């Protein structure tokens, strides 16, 4: 079984920084993309940032210049460095890994989420 465990969430003041981590365990194929999503109560889940196994990154417009996604392929660990946090960044942040196995089948796994609360 594949398991993703997020950590690093907490309560911070606006303008502060926080670093989220997502540790993966189990059998995960190298050809994958890892993503951070977030969801606030009553709102839809939205993509925050993504990174491929090759290191290509993509960010939501609302976090560009403030957030940085990175990964350690050896540890299969995903990170999200969040700077200049705003109250609107408050949400539960979820780690996701998806891709294709060596057999060509699709896999998609999610973590349980970590709460990020930014006070004004």
Secondary structure, DSSP 8 states (H G I E B T S, - for coil): --EEEEE--EEEETT--EEEEEEEES---SSEEEEEEEE-TTS--EEEEEEETT--EEE-TTTTTTEEEEEETTTTEEEEEE-S--GGG-EEEEEEEEEE-TTS-EEEEE---EEEEEE-
